[in-house]
Amino acid sequence: MAPPSAIEVEATSDTSAIVIPDPLTINGVPGRRAKSGRLIAGTAAPANSDMFKGHGHGHKPMAHRWDHYLSHEAASRKGNSLKGAAKYLKTPGLISLGGGLPSSEYFPFEELHIK
């Protein structure tokens, strides 16, 4: 079975069948604001973050432990050794080859030909 020939794709807008009676544009915002009139509302009640905190024993609850949901493989994983070695990267005189970009001083040649 041969693959299908080139498929013609025509872009269409999914809103082409919808007529918006009074579409909002950036130029129409001031007029709509003037038409709606002044907002009649009182001042918001004073609030602070303490009003939204749980009322418990005066301290935060202990965090839940989720270790028992981990598989044996996941629980036995150790930290990344490269992250552990990163603390030595600021040592004076140390050149890191971890990024794959060794110092150009160690490659004094100007050209290289390979056959």
C-alpha positions as CSV (number, residue, x, y, z in Angstrom):
1,M,0.0,0.0,0.0
2,A,1.5,3.3,-1.1
3,P,1.6,6.2,1.4
4,P,-1.0,8.9,0.8
5,S,0.0,11.8,-1.5
6,A,0.4,15.3,-0.1
7,I,-2.5,16.4,2.1
8,E,-3.8,19.8,1.6
9,V,-4.3,21.7,4.8
10,E,-6.5,24.8,5.0
11,A,-6.4,27.0,8.1
12,T,-9.8,28.0,9.2
13,S,-10.9,29.9,12.3
14,D,-13.2,28.1,14.7
15,T,-15.0,31.4,15.4
16,S,-15.8,32.1,11.7
17,A,-19.5,31.0,12.2
18,I,-20.0,33.1,15.4
19,V,-21.0,36.7,15.1
20,I,-20.0,38.8,18.1
21,P,-22.5,41.7,18.3
22,D,-20.3,44.3,20.1
23,P,-16.7,43.0,20.2
24,L,-14.4,44.7,22.7
25,T,-11.4,46.4,21.4
26,I,-8.8,48.4,23.2
27,N,-10.3,51.6,21.9
28,G,-13.7,50.6,23.2
29,V,-12.7,50.2,26.9
30,P,-13.0,53.9,27.9
31,G,-16.5,54.1,26.4
32,R,-17.7,50.9,28.2
33,R,-16.3,52.2,31.5
34,A,-18.2,55.5,31.1
35,K,-21.4,53.7,30.1
36,S,-21.2,51.4,33.2
37,G,-21.0,54.3,35.6
38,R,-19.2,54.7,38.9
39,L,-18.6,51.6,41.0
40,I,-20.7,51.8,44.2
41,A,-19.0,49.7,46.8
42,G,-17.7,50.1,50.3
43,T,-14.2,49.9,51.6
44,A,-13.0,46.4,52.0
45,A,-12.8,45.1,55.6
46,P,-9.3,45.1,57.1
47,A,-7.7,41.7,57.0
48,N,-4.3,40.1,57.6
49,S,-2.8,36.7,57.0
50,D,-3.5,35.6,60.6
51,M,-7.2,35.6,59.9
52,F,-6.6,32.8,57.3
53,K,-4.4,30.5,59.4
54,G,-5.8,27.4,61.1
55,H,-6.6,27.6,64.7
56,G,-4.8,24.7,66.3
57,H,-2.5,24.1,69.2
58,G,-0.6,27.3,68.6
59,H,1.9,25.7,66.3
60,K,2.1,24.3,62.8
61,P,1.1,20.6,62.4
62,M,3.8,18.1,61.7
63,A,4.4,17.3,58.0
64,H,3.1,14.0,56.8
65,R,5.6,11.2,56.0
66,W,5.1,9.6,52.6
67,D,8.1,7.2,52.7
68,H,5.9,4.1,52.9
69,Y,4.5,4.9,49.5
70,L,7.9,4.7,47.8
71,S,9.0,1.5,46.0
72,H,12.1,-0.2,47.3
73,E,14.0,1.0,44.2
74,A,12.9,4.7,44.8
75,A,13.7,4.5,48.5
76,S,17.2,3.2,47.9
77,R,18.3,5.9,45.5
78,K,21.0,8.3,46.7
79,G,21.7,11.9,45.8
80,N,23.4,12.9,42.6
81,S,27.2,12.6,42.8
82,L,27.7,15.6,40.4
83,K,25.7,17.8,42.7
84,G,27.9,16.7,45.6
85,A,31.0,17.5,43.6
86,A,29.7,20.9,42.7
87,K,30.9,22.4,46.1
88,Y,34.5,21.9,44.9
89,L,34.1,23.9,41.7
90,K,35.0,27.2,43.2
91,T,38.4,25.8,44.4
92,P,41.2,28.1,43.0
93,G,43.2,26.3,40.3
94,L,40.6,23.6,39.7
95,I,39.5,23.2,36.1
96,S,36.2,21.3,35.7
97,L,35.8,19.1,32.7
98,G,32.2,18.4,33.7
99,G,30.8,20.7,31.1
100,G,32.8,19.2,28.3
101,L,34.7,22.5,27.7
102,P,38.3,22.1,28.8
103,S,40.6,25.1,29.0
104,S,41.9,26.1,25.5
105,E,45.4,26.7,27.1
106,Y,45.8,22.9,27.1
107,F,45.3,22.6,23.3
108,P,48.0,24.9,21.8
109,F,47.6,23.8,18.2
110,E,45.8,26.0,15.7
111,E,44.6,23.4,13.2
112,L,43.8,19.7,13.0
113,H,43.4,17.5,9.9
114,I,41.8,14.1,10.0
115,K,41.6,11.6,7.2
